[in-house]
Amino acid sequence: MLFALIGISAGIAAALLFASVTSGVWLSIPLFYLAPLPIMIAGLGWSHWAAATAALSGALGLGFVFGSVFLLAFAASAGLPAWWLGYLALLSRPVAAAAGDPQNGVSIEWYPPGRLVLWAAAVGAMIVIAAIPNFGLDADTFRAGLRDALSTVLRVRSEPSPGASAGTDRLIEILVNTIPPAAAVLATLTNLLNLWLAARVVKFSGRLMRPWPQLSSMTFPPLITAVLAAAIALSFLDGMLGIIGGIVSASLLLAYGVLGFAVLHAITQGTSARVFLLGLTYAGVILLGWPMLVLCLLGLVDTAIGLRSRVLAKRGPPTFS
């Protein structure tokens, strides 16, 4: 009963955040992207059953008020992703402890943070791919539908002069090609930020059931590098495969950028310029964006050659706080 009450309350909060976008004010945009947060809090603080109840109640409530379109949109972009990521975050299994470990020969292994980042990227890509049929089932129809939607938003038909109309047409063509991967990056980033915020809130309340992971030591399976290479190769193709390849590539590149941050945090431990380097990097990513590509490369290099272990082996292991 407690899980049901918590879940229904979280579902109502998530539905209100999701429905705020109907108000049309700018403040509703960040509120809309925070819709998965109450569901993740319920999942991390109580159980995945509470999160499932929240996702279901929020979807049904939105469907009752706004119709089936809102029900499906909430379930696909907020409810199911939030439940799944919260469920994975609390997965654990007993493993044999190392020799001399005082925990009676058994310890608990929690789901690795690197896998959570990859799942956030995969879910972000799937959210965008699932939205493609709203515009068309093939590449030409999809681009035409997206072009018409952008034309309506930008009011191309009301342009006062041919020159301005031509400039808007060029802008629309650029957006048609960049919106799918950009949407995948935004969906992945939203998943990661909401999961991090939910974990922080639950940890502050004392209800987080797993220890806080050492994020600077996260790793990716080497196979993911091959998946990224295949997705980048597909992105150069024409047709729907090229669009899907671009979406998957964008999500995975952001995931490797997050891994690059972890590598940077690890290799700068104990250095005098650590605060300056980290501050400069974060500021560069927020203000310019392109330094994220350098972090992606850093994450790829670490996956390929074990950069962190090489750096730490030269100067000895740092003391992590």
C-alpha positions as CSV (number, residue, x, y, z in Angstrom):
1,M,0.0,0.0,0.0
2,L,2.9,2.4,0.8
3,F,4.5,1.7,-2.5
4,A,1.2,2.3,-4.3
5,L,0.6,5.6,-2.6
6,I,4.2,6.7,-3.2
7,G,3.9,5.6,-6.9
8,I,0.6,7.4,-7.5
9,S,1.9,10.6,-5.9
10,A,5.0,10.5,-8.0
11,G,2.9,9.7,-11.1
12,I,0.8,12.8,-10.5
13,A,3.9,15.0,-10.1
14,A,5.4,13.6,-13.3
15,A,2.2,14.0,-15.2
16,L,1.9,17.7,-14.1
17,L,5.5,18.4,-15.1
18,F,4.9,16.7,-18.5
19,A,1.6,18.5,-19.1
20,S,3.1,21.9,-18.2
21,V,4.3,22.2,-21.8
22,T,0.6,22.8,-22.8
23,S,0.8,26.2,-21.1
24,G,3.0,27.6,-23.8
25,V,5.3,29.5,-21.5
26,W,9.1,29.2,-21.6
27,L,9.4,28.0,-18.0
28,S,7.4,24.9,-19.0
29,I,10.2,23.6,-21.2
30,P,12.7,22.7,-18.3
31,L,9.7,21.4,-16.3
32,F,8.7,19.2,-19.1
33,Y,12.2,17.6,-19.2
34,L,12.1,17.0,-15.5
35,A,9.0,14.8,-15.8
36,P,11.0,11.5,-15.3
37,L,12.5,12.8,-12.1
38,P,9.6,11.9,-9.6
39,I,9.4,8.4,-11.1
40,M,13.1,7.9,-10.7
41,I,13.0,9.2,-7.1
42,A,10.2,6.7,-6.4
43,G,12.2,3.9,-7.9
44,L,15.5,4.6,-6.2
45,G,14.0,5.5,-2.9
46,W,11.4,2.8,-2.5
47,S,11.4,0.1,-5.3
48,H,10.9,-0.3,-9.0
49,W,7.3,-1.3,-8.2
50,A,6.7,2.2,-6.9
51,A,8.3,3.6,-10.1
52,A,6.1,1.3,-12.3
53,T,3.0,2.5,-10.4
54,A,4.1,6.1,-11.0
55,A,4.7,5.5,-14.7
56,L,1.3,3.8,-15.1
57,S,-0.7,6.3,-13.0
58,G,0.9,9.3,-14.8
59,A,0.2,7.9,-18.2
60,L,-3.4,7.0,-17.4
61,G,-4.0,10.4,-15.9
62,L,-2.6,12.2,-18.9
63,G,-4.6,9.9,-21.2
64,F,-7.8,10.7,-19.3
65,V,-7.3,14.5,-19.5
66,F,-5.5,15.0,-22.8
67,G,-6.1,11.8,-24.8
68,S,-4.2,8.8,-26.1
69,V,-1.4,10.9,-27.7
70,F,-0.3,12.3,-24.4
71,L,-0.6,8.9,-22.8
72,L,1.7,7.3,-25.4
73,A,4.1,10.2,-25.4
74,F,4.5,10.2,-21.6
75,A,4.9,6.4,-21.5
76,A,7.5,6.3,-24.2
77,S,9.6,9.4,-23.3
78,A,9.3,9.6,-19.5
79,G,7.5,6.7,-17.8
80,L,9.2,3.6,-19.2
81,P,12.7,5.1,-19.5
82,A,12.5,6.4,-15.9
83,W,11.3,3.0,-14.5
84,W,13.9,1.1,-16.5
85,L,16.9,3.2,-15.4
86,G,15.8,3.2,-11.8
87,Y,15.3,-0.6,-11.9
88,L,18.9,-1.1,-13.4
89,A,20.4,1.3,-10.8
90,L,19.3,-0.9,-8.0
91,L,20.3,-4.2,-9.5
92,S,22.8,-6.2,-7.5
93,R,24.3,-9.6,-7.1
94,P,26.3,-11.4,-4.4
95,V,29.9,-12.2,-5.4
96,A,32.7,-14.0,-3.7
97,A,34.8,-11.5,-1.7
98,A,38.6,-11.3,-2.2
99,A,40.9,-13.0,0.2
100,G,41.0,-11.2,3.6
101,D,37.7,-9.4,3.1
102,P,35.9,-9.2,6.4
103,Q,32.4,-9.6,4.9
104,N,32.3,-13.4,5.5
105,G,33.5,-14.2,2.0
106,V,30.5,-12.5,0.2
107,S,30.1,-9.0,-1.1
108,I,27.5,-7.2,-3.2
109,E,28.2,-6.1,-6.7
110,W,26.0,-3.3,-7.9
111,Y,25.1,-2.5,-11.5
112,P,28.1,-0.5,-12.9
113,P,27.6,3.2,-13.6
114,G,29.2,2.9,-17.0
115,R,26.4,0.5,-18.0
116,L,23.8,2.9,-16.7
117,V,25.3,5.7,-18.9
118,L,25.2,3.4,-21.9
119,W,21.6,2.5,-21.1
120,A,20.7,6.2,-20.8
121,A,22.2,6.6,-24.3
122,A,20.3,3.6,-25.7
123,V,17.0,4.8,-24.2
124,G,17.6,8.3,-25.6
125,A,18.2,6.9,-29.1
126,M,15.1,4.7,-28.9
127,I,12.9,7.6,-27.8
128,V,13.9,9.5,-30.9
129,I,13.6,6.5,-33.2
130,A,10.2,5.8,-31.8
131,A,9.1,9.3,-32.7
132,I,10.1,8.9,-36.4
133,P,6.8,7.4,-37.6
134,N,5.0,10.5,-36.5
135,F,6.6,12.2,-39.5
136,G,6.9,9.4,-42.0
137,L,8.0,5.7,-42.5
138,D,10.7,6.4,-45.0
139,A,13.5,8.9,-45.2
140,D,11.9,11.2,-47.8
141,T,8.5,11.2,-46.1
142,F,10.1,11.8,-42.7
143,R,12.2,14.7,-43.9
144,A,9.1,16.2,-45.7
145,G,7.0,15.8,-42.6
146,L,9.7,17.4,-40.4
147,R,10.2,20.2,-43.0
148,D,6.4,20.9,-42.9
149,A,6.4,21.0,-39.1
150,L,9.3,23.4,-39.0
151,S,7.8,25.6,-41.7
152,T,4.6,25.8,-39.6
153,V,6.6,26.7,-36.5
154,L,8.7,29.3,-38.3
155,R,5.8,30.6,-40.3
156,V,7.5,30.5,-43.6
157,R,4.4,31.4,-45.5
158,S,4.2,34.7,-43.7
159,E,7.7,35.9,-44.6
160,P,7.6,39.5,-45.9
161,S,10.3,39.2,-48.6
162,P,11.7,36.5,-50.9
163,G,15.2,37.0,-49.5
164,A,14.1,36.3,-46.0
165,S,12.0,33.3,-47.1
166,A,15.1,31.9,-48.9
167,G,17.2,32.3,-45.7
168,T,14.5,30.6,-43.7
169,D,14.4,27.7,-46.2
170,R,18.1,27.2,-45.8
171,L,17.7,27.2,-42.0
172,I,15.0,24.6,-42.2
173,E,17.1,22.3,-44.4
174,I,19.9,22.5,-41.9
175,L,17.5,21.8,-39.0
176,V,15.9,18.8,-40.9
177,N,19.4,17.2,-40.9
178,T,20.5,18.2,-37.4
179,I,17.3,17.8,-35.3
180,P,17.3,13.9,-35.1
181,P,20.8,13.6,-33.7
182,A,20.4,16.7,-31.6
183,A,17.2,15.3,-30.2
184,A,19.0,12.0,-29.3
185,V,21.7,14.0,-27.5
186,L,19.1,16.0,-25.6
187,A,17.1,12.8,-24.7
188,T,20.3,11.1,-23.4
189,L,21.4,14.1,-21.4
190,T,17.9,14.4,-19.9
191,N,18.0,10.7,-18.8
192,L,21.5,11.2,-17.2
193,L,20.6,14.4,-15.4
194,N,17.4,13.1,-14.1
195,L,19.0,9.9,-12.9
196,W,21.8,11.9,-11.2
197,L,19.4,14.3,-9.6
198,A,17.1,11.5,-8.4
199,A,20.0,9.7,-6.8
200,R,21.2,12.8,-5.1
201,V,17.8,13.6,-3.7
202,V,17.3,10.0,-2.4
203,K,20.9,9.9,-1.0
204,F,20.3,13.2,0.8
205,S,17.1,11.7,2.4
206,G,19.0,8.6,3.5
207,R,16.9,6.2,1.4
208,L,19.4,5.3,-1.3
209,M,19.9,1.5,-1.0
210,R,23.2,1.3,-2.9
211,P,26.5,3.0,-2.1
212,W,27.3,6.0,-4.2
213,P,29.5,4.8,-7.1
214,Q,33.0,6.0,-7.8
215,L,32.1,7.7,-11.1
216,S,35.7,8.5,-12.0
217,S,36.3,4.8,-12.4
218,M,33.4,4.0,-14.7
219,T,34.3,1.9,-17.8
220,F,32.6,0.9,-21.1
221,P,32.8,-2.6,-22.7
222,P,35.2,-2.5,-25.6
223,L,32.4,-3.8,-27.9
224,I,30.6,-0.5,-27.6
225,T,33.4,1.1,-29.6
226,A,32.6,-1.2,-32.5
227,V,28.9,-0.4,-32.2
228,L,29.8,3.3,-32.3
229,A,32.0,2.8,-35.4
230,A,29.2,0.9,-37.1
231,A,26.6,3.6,-36.3
232,I,28.9,6.3,-37.6
233,A,29.4,4.3,-40.9
234,L,25.6,3.9,-41.2
235,S,25.1,7.6,-40.7
236,F,26.8,8.3,-44.1
237,L,24.1,6.2,-45.9
238,D,21.0,7.6,-47.6
239,G,17.6,6.6,-46.4
240,M,16.2,5.7,-43.0
241,L,19.4,3.7,-42.1
242,G,21.4,6.8,-42.3
243,I,19.0,8.7,-40.1
244,I,19.0,6.0,-37.5
245,G,22.8,5.7,-37.7
246,G,23.1,9.4,-37.0
247,I,20.8,9.1,-34.0
248,V,22.6,6.2,-32.4
249,S,26.0,7.8,-33.1
250,A,25.0,11.1,-31.4
251,S,23.7,9.2,-28.3
252,L,26.9,7.1,-28.0
253,L,29.2,10.0,-28.6
254,L,27.6,11.8,-25.7
255,A,28.0,8.7,-23.6
256,Y,31.7,8.6,-24.5
257,G,31.9,12.3,-23.6
258,V,30.6,11.5,-20.1
259,L,33.3,8.7,-19.9
260,G,35.8,11.4,-21.0
261,F,34.8,13.5,-18.0
262,A,35.3,10.4,-15.7
263,V,38.8,9.9,-17.2
264,L,39.6,13.6,-16.7
265,H,38.5,13.5,-13.1
266,A,40.6,10.3,-12.5
267,I,43.9,11.5,-14.2
268,T,43.8,14.9,-12.5
269,Q,43.4,13.5,-9.0
270,G,46.2,14.9,-6.8
271,T,47.4,17.5,-9.3
272,S,47.7,21.1,-8.3
273,A,45.9,22.4,-11.4
274,R,43.0,20.0,-11.0
275,V,40.3,22.6,-10.1
276,F,41.5,24.9,-12.9
277,L,41.4,22.2,-15.5
278,L,38.0,20.8,-14.5
279,G,36.5,24.3,-14.3
280,L,37.9,25.2,-17.7
281,T,36.6,22.0,-19.2
282,Y,33.1,22.3,-17.8
283,A,32.9,26.0,-18.8
284,G,34.1,25.2,-22.3
285,V,31.5,22.4,-22.7
286,I,28.7,24.6,-21.4
287,L,29.6,27.7,-23.3
288,L,31.1,26.4,-26.5
289,G,30.0,22.8,-26.9
290,W,32.8,21.6,-29.1
291,P,35.2,20.6,-26.3
292,M,32.8,17.7,-25.7
293,L,34.3,16.1,-28.8
294,V,37.7,16.2,-27.2
295,L,36.2,14.4,-24.2
296,C,34.6,11.9,-26.5
297,L,38.1,11.2,-27.9
298,L,39.5,10.9,-24.4
299,G,36.9,8.3,-23.5
300,L,37.6,6.4,-26.7
301,V,41.3,6.4,-26.0
302,D,40.8,5.2,-22.5
303,T,38.6,2.4,-23.7
304,A,41.2,1.4,-26.3
305,I,44.5,1.6,-24.3
306,G,43.5,2.0,-20.6
307,L,44.7,5.6,-20.3
308,R,43.7,5.9,-16.6
309,S,45.6,2.8,-15.6
310,R,48.7,3.9,-17.4
311,V,48.7,7.4,-15.9
312,L,48.0,6.1,-12.4
313,A,50.6,3.4,-12.7
314,K,53.3,6.1,-13.3
315,R,52.5,8.2,-10.3
316,G,50.8,5.7,-8.0
317,P,47.1,5.4,-7.1
318,P,45.5,8.6,-5.9
319,T,43.3,8.9,-2.8
320,F,39.7,9.2,-3.9
321,S,37.2,11.1,-1.7
